[in-house]
Amino acid sequence: MQMPAIFTGESITRLLQGAAVGVVGTLIVGFGWGGWTLGSTAEEMASDRATAAVVKVLAPSCVQRFQQQADLTAQWAAFKKVDSWQRDGFIKESGFATPVGSTTANRDAAEKCASLLSEILEKQAKQANKG
């Protein structure tokens, strides 16, 4: 049986070069525009989304727990005294960013909670200046 001309001599070289270019082109298009990802990238994206979902639930709960304290005026005063860049630590230590059933605070939720409480302080200060 005689081999087709495409599989002999110079033709085989061109065939392999075309296949290599095709594979590289497919990879570039797939990963660049096709939405393909590596497993590690997909895991990282899933972890980021899970963290964002947890923060979305815990941060408002943290703010609500802070605002429902019996000694709220004293707690606001203590919160105001803390530097803005250390307020997440204040929230973590207070336990407001600790989910029910857990023993440790959620760092990301504490940061978001401190940010939300700081926004409330700014709004209160603006309203006080208007009145």
N, C-alpha and C positions, 0 to 999 in steps of 0.2 A: 504494500500500500504506500502510495506516495503522499508526502506531507504537503499541505497547501503552502503556497509561497509566503504567506503571512507569518508562518512559523519557522522559516528558515532564514539564515544569514542576516542581512541588514534589516529585514522585516521584523525579526524577533526583538531586536534592539528597540526599534520604534514602538513595537507593541508594549514592551515593558516600560518604556519612557511614558507612553500615553497613559498606561495604568497608574503609574506613580503620580503623574500630574493630576489625574482624575481623583485619586485618593486624597491628595493634598487639597485640591479644590473643594471636594466634598467636606473635608474637615473644617476648612476655613468658613465655608458657607454655613455649615451646621452649627458650629460653636459661635460664629460671629453674628449670624442673623436668624438662625433656625431655632434658637432657644435651648440648644443642648447644654448640659452642665455635667460636671464631674460629680461623682457621689459625694465627695467631701464638700463641694460647693453647695449641693442640695441640702446636706445635713446642716451646714452653717446657716443657710437661709431659713430652714425649718426652726432651728434654735432661736434665731433672731425674731421670728414671728411668734414663737411661743413666749419668749421673754416679753415682747411688746404686748401680747394678750394678757399676761399676768400683771404687768404694770398698769394696763388699762383698767383692770378690775381692782387691784389693790390700792392704787393711788387715791381715787375718790373715797374709798372706804377709810383710808388713813386720815384724810382731811376731815371726814365726818366724825371719826373717833376723837380726833384732836378737838374739834369744836363742841363735842358733847361732854367735855370734862367739867367736873363740879367747880374747879378753881380755874376757869378759863381765862380770866383776866390776868392772873399770875402767870399762867402758861404763855399767854401772848407776850407778856413783858419779858419772860425768860427767852422766848423765841427771838424777840427783837434784839436782845443783847448779843446773840450769837452772830458772828460774822456770816455773811451770806454764803460764802464758800464752805462753811462748816455746818450749815443747817441740816444737811442730810445726815450727818453724824449724830446731831441732836435728836433727830426723828428716829434713827435706828436705836439709839440708847433708850428713848422713851418707850419703845415697844409698839408704836403705832404702825410701823411697817412690817411687823411680824404677822404672817398669816396665821389664822386660827389652826391649832394643831401642830404648829411648827415651833422650834426653839430659837431659830435665828431669823433676823430681819432680812428682807429682800432689799438688796442694795439699790437696784434700779427703781423699785417702788419708793424707797426712801428719798431718792433724788427727785423723783417726780412730785412726791408729796411736799417736800420742802419747797420746790418751785411753785406749786399751786398755793401753798400757804404764804409764800413771799408775794405772790400776785395779789392775794387777798389783803395783805398788809399795805401794799402800794395803793390799792383801791380805797382802803380805809383812810389812808393819809391824804389822798386827793379829795375825798369827801369832807374830811375835817378842815382842809384848807379852804374849800368852797364855802363852808358854813360858818 
